[in-house]
Amino acid sequence: MLDADFFRRWMTATAASVDREAERLTALDSAIGDADHGSNMQRGFTAVLASLEEEAPATPGAVLVLAGRRLISTVGGAAGPLYGTLLRKAGKALGDATEVSEKQLAEALRAGVDGVMALGGAAPGDKTMIDSLVPAVDALGEGFAAARSAAEQGAEATIPLLARKGRASYLGERSIGHQDPGATSSALLIAGLEEAASGASGE
């Protein structure tokens, strides 16, 4: 079973990955976006960690709801509302339970992904974070390593796609050949699950 400590480790591991990969995320975003995805995500997850330390939420759901709220308030552009919706919806789906199963986490994340699709209007194949998140959630039943692999493959699979949503869609054919930054950062979030499960805090 997964408790609040696991979810805090997940956010900490993700924040560390975002820190390490911030320049890469911004480089990907500079090709097809506003060249700020790395710095935005970095600022957001730094704020998440500060809030978790300050408020110390006691349940898995409360950790995710708090993290989502902080991302909405601190991350610029579309990423804040989208990531915030993902985590808040997942957190609310988990309710007040002090421990949750991996199956419950998978179901909660699916609710979060559905919320992201409803908010952004994106579907698989549109070259967005959805291309990483949907296969990851589908694979979660096989474990965190499988989900991580599916997310990373999903992000790489955005390279040949034509962007149909978001800032990159304005580029039309020129969006082809570039990996989507949102799908890439989503893969970091999913990778954080495996790191949290191994006990790694990401520090």
VENCOR-V146069 format. One record per pair of residues at least 24 apart in sequence whose C-alpha atoms are under 10 Angstrom apart, sorted by sequence separation. I is the first residue (numbers start at 0). J is the second residue. If there is no record, write none. Layout:
# VENCOR-V146069
I;J + I;J
This chain:
# VENCOR-V146069
17;41 + 18;42 + 43;67 + 45;69 + 46;70 + 62;86 + 63;87 + 64;88 + 66;90 + 85;109 + 86;110 + 87;111 + 88;112 + 89;113 + 108;132 + 109;133 + 112;136 + 129;153 + 130;154 + 131;155 + 154;178 + 155;179 + 16;41 + 17;42 + 44;69 + 45;70 + 62;87 + 63;88 + 64;89 + 65;90 + 85;110 + 86;111 + 88;113 + 89;114 + 108;133 + 128;153 + 129;154 + 130;155 + 131;156 + 153;178 + 154;179 + 157;182 + 14;40 + 15;41 + 17;43 + 18;44 + 43;69 + 44;70 + 46;72 + 47;73 + 60;86 + 61;87 + 63;89 + 64;90 + 84;110 + 85;111 + 86;112 + 88;114 + 109;135 + 127;153 + 128;154 + 130;156 + 131;157 + 153;179 + 154;180 + 156;182 + 157;183 + 14;41 + 17;44 + 18;45 + 43;70 + 46;73 + 60;87 + 63;90 + 64;91 + 84;111 + 85;112 + 87;114 + 88;115 + 108;135 + 109;136 + 126;153 + 127;154 + 130;157 + 154;181 + 155;182 + 13;41 + 14;42 + 17;45 + 42;70 + 43;71 + 45;73 + 46;74 + 60;88 + 61;89 + 62;90 + 63;91 + 64;92 + 83;111 + 84;112 + 85;113 + 86;114 + 108;136 + 109;137 + 126;154 + 154;182 + 155;183 + 14;43 + 15;44 + 43;72 + 44;73 + 60;89 + 61;90 + 64;93 + 82;111 + 84;113 + 85;114 + 86;115 + 107;136 + 124;153 + 128;157 + 153;182 + 154;183 + 14;44 + 15;45 + 40;70 + 43;73 + 44;74 + 59;89 + 60;90 + 61;91 + 63;93 + 64;94 + 81;111 + 82;112 + 84;114 + 85;115 + 105;135 + 106;136 + 123;153 + 126;156 + 127;157 + 152;182 + 153;183 + 154;184 + 13;44 + 14;45 + 39;70 + 42;73 + 43;74 + 59;90 + 60;91 + 81;112 + 83;114 + 84;115 + 85;116 + 105;136 + 106;137 + 108;139 + 126;157 + 151;182 + 152;183 + 154;185 + 155;186 + 14;46 + 41;73 + 42;74 + 43;75 + 58;90 + 59;91 + 60;92 + 61;93 + 82;114 + 83;115 + 84;116 + 104;136 + 105;137 + 124;156 + 125;157 + 126;158 + 150;182 + 151;183 + 153;185 + 154;186 + 11;44 + 14;47 + 40;73 + 41;74 + 42;75 + 60;93 + 61;94 + 81;114 + 82;115 + 84;117 + 85;118 + 105;138 + 106;139 + 124;157 + 126;159 + 127;160 + 150;183 + 151;184 + 153;186 + 10;44 + 11;45 + 14;48 + 39;73 + 40;74 + 59;93 + 60;94 + 61;95 + 81;115 + 84;118 + 105;139 + 106;140 + 123;157 + 126;160 + 150;184 + 151;185 + 152;186 + 10;45 + 39;74 + 40;75 + 43;78 + 58;93 + 59;94 + 60;95 + 61;96 + 80;115 + 81;116 + 104;139 + 105;140 + 125;160 + 126;161 + 127;162 + 150;185 + 151;186 + 11;47 + 38;74 + 39;75 + 43;79 + 58;94 + 59;95 + 60;96 + 61;97 + 81;117 + 104;140 + 124;160 + 125;161 + 126;162 + 127;163 + 150;186 + 151;187 + 10;47 + 11;48 + 38;75 + 39;76 + 58;95 + 59;96 + 60;97 + 81;118 + 102;139 + 105;142 + 124;161 + 125;162 + 126;163 + 127;164 + 149;186 + 150;187 + 10;48 + 36;74 + 40;78 + 57;95 + 58;96 + 59;97 + 60;98 + 80;118 + 81;119 + 101;139 + 102;140 + 124;162 + 125;163 + 126;164 + 127;165 + 147;185 + 148;186 + 150;188 + 151;189 + 36;75 + 39;78 + 40;79 + 43;82 + 57;96 + 58;97 + 59;98 + 60;99 + 80;119 + 101;140 + 102;141 + 124;163 + 125;164 + 126;165 + 147;186 + 150;189 + 151;190 + 7;47 + 8;48 + 11;51 + 35;75 + 36;76 + 39;79 + 43;83 + 57;97 + 58;98 + 59;99 + 101;141 + 102;142 + 125;165 + 127;167 + 146;186 + 147;187 + 149;189 + 150;190 + 7;48 + 10;51 + 35;76 + 36;77 + 57;98 + 58;99 + 101;142 + 105;146 + 122;163 + 126;167 + 147;188 + 148;189 + 149;190 + 36;78 + 40;82 + 77;119 + 101;143 + 121;163 + 122;164 + 126;168 + 147;189 + 148;190 + 33;76 + 120;163 + 121;164 + 125;168 + 146;189 + 147;190 + 7;51 + 60;104 + 120;164 + 121;165 + 146;190 + 147;191 + 7;52 + 59;104 + 119;164 + 120;165 + 144;189 + 145;190 + 147;192 + 82;128 + 119;165 + 143;189 + 144;190 + 146;192 + 147;193 + 60;107 + 81;128 + 85;132 + 143;190 + 146;193 + 147;194 + 7;55 + 126;174 + 131;179 + 143;191 + 144;192 + 145;193 + 7;56 + 126;175 + 130;179 + 132;181 + 143;192 + 144;193 + 78;128 + 131;181 + 132;182 + 135;185 + 139;189 + 142;192 + 143;193 + 144;194 + 4;55 + 7;58 + 126;177 + 127;178 + 128;179 + 130;181 + 131;182 + 132;183 + 135;186 + 142;193 + 143;194 + 3;55 + 4;56 + 6;58 + 7;59 + 10;62 + 126;178 + 127;179 + 128;180 + 129;181 + 130;182 + 131;183 + 143;195 + 144;196 + 3;56 + 4;57 + 5;58 + 6;59 + 9;62 + 10;63 + 126;179 + 127;180 + 128;181 + 129;182 + 130;183 + 131;184 + 132;185 + 136;189 + 143;196 + 3;57 + 4;58 + 5;59 + 6;60 + 9;63 + 125;179 + 126;180 + 127;181 + 128;182 + 131;185 + 132;186 + 135;189 + 2;57 + 3;58 + 4;59 + 6;61 + 7;62 + 126;181 + 127;182 + 128;183 + 130;185 + 131;186 + 135;190 + 2;58 + 3;59 + 6;62 + 7;63 + 10;66 + 126;182 + 127;183 + 128;184 + 129;185 + 130;186 + 131;187 + 132;188 + 1;58 + 2;59 + 3;60 + 5;62 + 6;63 + 128;185 + 132;189 + 1;59 + 2;60 + 3;61 + 4;62 + 127;185 + 128;186 + 131;189 + 3;62 + 7;66 + 2;62 + 3;63 + 77;165 + 77;166 + 76;166 + 3;96 + 5;98 + 2;96 + 3;97 + 4;98 + 2;97 + 3;98 + 1;97 + 2;98 + 3;99 + 0;97 + 1;98 + 2;99 + 0;98 + 1;99 + 2;100 + 0;99 + 1;100 + 82;181 + 0;100 + 1;101 + 81;181 + 0;101 + 0;102 + 1;103 + 0;103 + 1;104 + 78;181 + 82;185 + 77;181 + 78;184 + 82;188 + 31;162 + 32;165 + 33;166 + 31;165 + 32;166 + 33;167 + 31;166 + 32;167 + 31;167 + 32;168 + 30;167 + 31;168 + 32;169 + 28;166 + 31;169 + 32;170 + 28;167 + 31;170 + 30;170 + 31;171 + 40;181 + 31;173 + 32;174 + 30;173 + 31;174 + 37;180 + 30;174 + 31;175 + 36;180 + 37;181 + 40;184 + 31;176 + 36;181 + 30;176 + 31;177 + 34;180 + 30;177 + 31;178 + 32;179 + 37;184 + 30;178 + 31;179 + 32;180 + 36;184 + 28;177 + 30;179 + 31;180 + 27;177 + 28;178 + 30;180 + 27;178 + 28;179 + 29;180 + 27;179 + 28;180 + 27;180 + 28;181 + 24;178 + 26;180 + 27;181 + 24;179 + 25;180 + 24;180 + 27;183 + 23;180 + 24;181 + 24;182 + 24;183 + 23;183 + 24;184 + 23;184 + 20;183 + 21;184 + 20;184 + 17;184 + 20;187 + 16;184 + 17;187 + 13;184 + 16;187 + 17;188 + 13;185 + 15;187 + 16;188 + 13;186 + 14;187 + 13;187 + 14;188 + 16;190 + 12;187 + 13;188 + 16;191 + 12;188 + 13;189 + 15;191 + 13;190 + 14;191 + 10;188 + 12;190 + 13;191 + 9;188 + 12;191 + 13;192 + 9;189 + 11;191 + 12;192 + 9;190 + 10;191 + 12;193 + 13;194 + 9;191 + 10;192 + 12;194 + 13;195 + 8;191 + 9;192 + 11;194 + 12;195 + 8;192 + 9;193 + 11;195 + 6;191 + 9;194 + 10;195 + 15;200 + 16;201 + 6;192 + 8;194 + 9;195 + 12;198 + 14;200 + 15;201 + 16;202 + 5;192 + 8;195 + 9;196 + 12;199 + 13;200 + 14;201 + 15;202 + 7;195 + 8;196 + 11;199 + 12;200 + 13;201 + 14;202 + 5;194 + 6;195 + 8;197 + 9;198 + 11;200 + 12;201 + 5;195 + 6;196 + 8;198 + 9;199 + 10;200 + 11;201 + 12;202 + 4;195 + 5;196 + 8;199 + 9;200 + 10;201 + 11;202 + 5;197 + 8;200 + 9;201 + 5;198 + 7;200 + 8;201 + 4;198 + 5;199 + 1;196 + 5;200
